[in-house]
Amino acid sequence: MNEGYRASFSQIWKSMGARLKIGLCIIAVFLIVGFVVYWFSPGDVMALSTYKRNQPISWEHPLGTNRQGQDIFWLLVESIHNSMVVGVVVAVAATVIGVLIGLFSGFVGGAVDRVIMFICDSIIVIPSLPILILMGSMLRGRASLMMIAGILILFNWPWPARQARSMALTIREREFVNTARFSGEGLFKIVCVEIVPHVLSWAMANFVNTVLVAIGSEASLAVLGLSSTTTPTLGNMIYWARQYQAIMLKQWVWIGSPVLATSIMFIGLFLTYTGYNEYVAKKRGR
């Protein structure tokens, strides 16, 4: 049984394109750093004067220390962890809410469908970044990551809802759905059991894209000093490095490591998103 599982995984891996493989490898590295190495953190990485200031790269401090006496490596590890948590929480919630609401809307139709789509369109036309900036300005850097995640979920669920609705409009006319309806299955069971499996492939691609959007939005706020200033994230790390003149002091590792990590993470997510779409399109074309 294990041999069969390994063979099937090997076949799937071989059928993937180079873009998807590279993207998955990059994301795997970030997951290991953010959710495995993270557990070996020595303590409060935001505490000041924990180590000697401005120490060079060494075995004890793989990325050195900054002028605040913080270990840059462990600060980066916790920043990656928190940024990825925000991205995953927003992506899971927005995708699940959006897909379920969109499928129910498309399957039910009528007045219910029109009301739900009106709500979706109303939220879509409202730009989320100015709302987040206004909220961050009012809270003056005291907004928690989960509060920001909640706002991002609010603005991200209508997109998958609209696309899931369009899929439901075509799937609901298929024979297996009519058979389920005539056999007495309820609306919830038909949507979750009969229709959801047909949109899982697309939902996975939307999930990856939403992770990218959520991390980017939080990082943008943090760089402006409008996110939580006490919780380390990639954007927050860049903000504090700018505040303490890391560039003027030529502490390139301090400000360069979160910039590089953010860029590589975005590249990995983008390659995974586009590579997965290519992989699905290739499978459907067979």
C-alpha positions in Angstrom: 0.0 0.0 0.0 2.8 2.4 0.8 4.6 1.5 -2.4 1.4 2.4 -4.3 1.1 5.7 -2.5 4.7 6.5 -3.3 4.3 5.6 -6.9 1.2 7.8 -7.3 3.0 10.7 -5.6 5.9 10.2 -7.9 3.7 10.3 -10.9 1.9 13.4 -9.8 5.3 15.2 -9.1 6.6 14.2 -12.6 3.4 15.5 -14.3 3.9 18.9 -12.7 5.5 21.7 -14.6 8.8 23.3 -13.5 6.9 26.5 -12.4 4.7 24.6 -10.0 7.6 22.5 -8.6 9.8 25.6 -7.9 6.8 27.4 -6.3 6.0 24.4 -4.0 9.7 24.1 -3.0 9.9 27.8 -2.1 6.7 27.6 -0.1 7.9 24.4 1.6 11.1 26.2 2.8 9.0 29.1 4.3 6.6 26.6 6.0 9.6 24.8 7.6 11.1 28.1 8.7 7.8 29.6 9.9 6.2 26.6 11.6 9.1 24.2 12.5 12.2 26.4 13.2 9.8 28.8 14.8 9.3 26.5 17.8 13.0 26.7 18.7 12.8 30.4 19.2 14.8 31.5 22.3 12.0 33.7 23.7 10.6 37.2 23.1 12.4 38.2 19.9 11.1 41.8 20.2 12.7 42.4 23.6 15.3 45.1 23.4 19.0 44.8 24.5 18.8 41.0 24.7 22.2 40.7 23.0 25.1 42.9 22.3 24.3 45.5 19.6 25.4 45.5 16.0 27.1 42.0 16.2 28.3 40.6 12.9 27.1 37.3 11.4 28.3 34.3 13.4 27.3 30.8 14.5 25.5 32.3 17.5 23.8 35.0 15.5 23.3 33.7 11.9 22.2 37.1 10.6 23.9 39.2 13.3 22.1 41.6 15.7 20.7 45.1 15.2 21.2 48.3 17.0 18.4 47.4 19.3 20.1 44.3 20.6 17.7 41.9 18.8 18.8 38.7 17.0 17.9 39.4 13.3 17.6 35.7 12.4 15.0 34.9 15.1 13.2 38.2 14.4 12.9 37.1 10.8 11.7 33.6 11.7 8.9 34.9 13.9 8.0 37.6 11.3 7.7 34.9 8.6 5.5 32.8 11.0 3.1 35.7 11.8 2.9 36.9 8.2 2.0 33.4 7.0 -0.5 32.9 9.8 -2.3 36.0 8.7 -2.2 34.9 5.0 -3.5 31.4 5.8 -6.3 32.6 8.1 -7.5 35.1 5.6 -7.3 32.7 2.7 -9.1 29.8 4.5 -11.9 32.0 5.8 -12.4 34.0 2.6 -12.3 31.0 0.3 -14.6 28.8 2.4 -17.1 31.6 3.0 -17.0 32.8 -0.6 -17.3 29.4 -2.2 -20.2 28.3 0.0 -22.1 31.5 -0.4 -21.5 31.7 -4.1 -22.6 28.1 -4.6 -25.8 28.5 -2.6 -26.5 31.8 -4.4 -26.1 30.2 -7.9 -28.0 27.1 -7.0 -30.9 28.8 -5.3 -31.2 31.7 -7.8 -34.1 34.2 -7.8 -34.3 37.0 -5.3 -31.8 35.4 -2.9 -29.2 35.3 -5.7 -29.8 38.9 -6.6 -29.5 40.1 -3.0 -26.3 38.2 -2.4 -24.7 39.4 -5.6 -25.7 43.0 -4.8 -23.9 42.6 -1.5 -20.9 41.1 -3.2 -20.7 43.9 -5.8 -21.1 46.6 -3.2 -18.1 45.2 -1.2 -16.0 44.6 -4.3 -16.3 48.3 -5.5 -15.1 49.5 -2.1 -11.2 49.7 -2.0 -9.9 47.8 1.0 -6.5 49.5 1.4 -7.9 53.0 2.3 -10.3 51.4 4.8 -7.3 49.5 6.4 -5.2 52.7 6.4 -8.1 54.7 8.1 -8.5 51.9 10.7 -4.8 51.7 11.3 -4.6 55.5 11.7 -7.4 55.6 14.2 -5.9 52.8 16.2 -2.4 54.3 15.9 -0.6 51.0 15.5 -2.6 49.2 18.1 -4.6 47.1 15.6 -4.1 43.4 16.3 -3.2 41.1 13.5 -6.5 39.2 13.9 -8.4 42.5 13.6 -6.6 43.2 10.3 -7.2 39.7 9.2 -10.9 40.1 9.9 -11.1 43.2 7.7 -9.1 41.4 4.9 -11.6 38.5 5.1 -14.5 41.0 4.7 -13.0 42.4 1.6 -11.8 39.1 0.0 -14.7 36.7 0.2 -16.9 38.4 -2.5 -14.4 37.5 -5.3 -14.5 33.7 -4.8 -18.3 34.0 -4.2 -18.9 35.6 -7.6 -16.8 33.0 -9.4 -18.3 30.1 -7.5 -21.8 31.4 -8.4 -21.0 31.3 -12.1 -19.8 27.7 -11.7 -23.0 26.8 -9.8 -25.1 28.2 -12.6 -23.7 25.7 -15.0 -23.3 22.7 -12.7 -26.9 22.9 -11.3 -28.3 21.9 -14.7 -26.3 18.7 -14.9 -27.9 15.3 -14.7 -26.3 14.2 -11.4 -27.6 17.3 -9.6 -31.2 16.7 -10.9 -30.9 13.1 -9.8 -29.8 14.1 -6.3 -32.7 16.7 -6.1 -35.3 14.2 -7.2 -34.0 11.6 -4.8 -34.9 13.9 -1.9 -31.5 15.3 -0.9 -31.6 18.7 0.8 -30.1 21.9 -0.5 -27.1 21.8 1.9 -26.2 18.2 1.0 -26.5 18.8 -2.7 -24.2 21.8 -2.6 -21.6 20.3 -0.2 -21.6 16.8 -1.5 -22.5 17.1 -5.2 -21.2 20.5 -6.3 -18.2 21.4 -4.0 -16.0 18.6 -5.3 -16.3 20.1 -8.8 -14.9 23.5 -7.7 -12.1 22.3 -5.3 -9.5 22.5 -8.0 -10.3 26.2 -8.6 -10.7 26.9 -4.9 -7.2 25.7 -4.3 -5.8 28.2 -6.8 -7.9 31.0 -5.3 -6.6 30.0 -1.8 -3.0 30.5 -2.9 -3.8 33.8 -4.5 -5.6 35.0 -1.4 -2.6 34.1 0.8 -0.5 36.4 -1.5 -3.0 39.2 -1.3 -3.4 39.0 2.5 0.3 39.0 3.2 0.9 41.8 0.8 -1.9 44.0 2.3 -0.7 43.4 5.9 2.9 44.1 4.9 1.9 47.4 3.2 0.1 48.6 6.3 3.0 47.5 8.6 5.6 49.4 6.4 3.4 52.5 6.9 3.4 51.8 10.7 -0.4 51.2 10.7 -0.3 47.5 11.6 0.5 46.1 15.1 3.8 47.6 16.0 4.4 45.1 18.8 3.9 41.9 16.8 6.8 41.0 14.4 5.7 40.5 10.8 7.8 41.0 7.6 6.3 44.4 7.0 6.7 45.4 10.7 10.4 44.3 10.6 10.9 46.6 7.6 9.1 49.5 9.4 11.3 49.3 12.5 14.5 49.0 10.4 13.5 52.2 8.6 12.6 53.9 11.9 16.0 53.3 13.3 17.9 54.3 10.1 19.2 50.9 9.1 20.0 52.1 5.6 21.9 55.2 6.9 23.8 53.0 9.3 24.5 50.5 6.5 22.9 47.6 8.4 21.9 45.9 5.2 21.0 42.6 6.8 18.5 44.1 9.2 16.4 45.8 6.4 17.5 43.5 3.5 16.5 40.2 5.0 12.7 40.9 5.4 12.6 42.6 2.0 14.3 39.6 0.4 12.1 37.1 2.3 9.0 39.0 1.3 10.0 39.0 -2.4 11.0 35.3 -2.5 7.7 34.4 -0.7 5.7 36.4 -3.2 7.6 34.7 -6.1 6.9 31.3 -4.6 3.2 32.0 -4.2 2.9 33.4 -7.7 4.7 30.5 -9.2 2.5 28.1 -7.2 -0.7 29.9 -8.3 0.2 30.1 -12.0 1.8 26.7 -12.1 -1.2 25.0 -10.5 -3.5 26.6 -13.0 -1.3 25.3 -15.8 -1.3 21.8 -14.2 -5.1 21.7 -13.9 -5.5 23.0 -17.5 -3.1 20.3 -18.7 -5.0 17.6 -16.8 -8.3 18.7 -18.3 -6.9 18.8 -21.8 -6.0 15.1 -21.6 
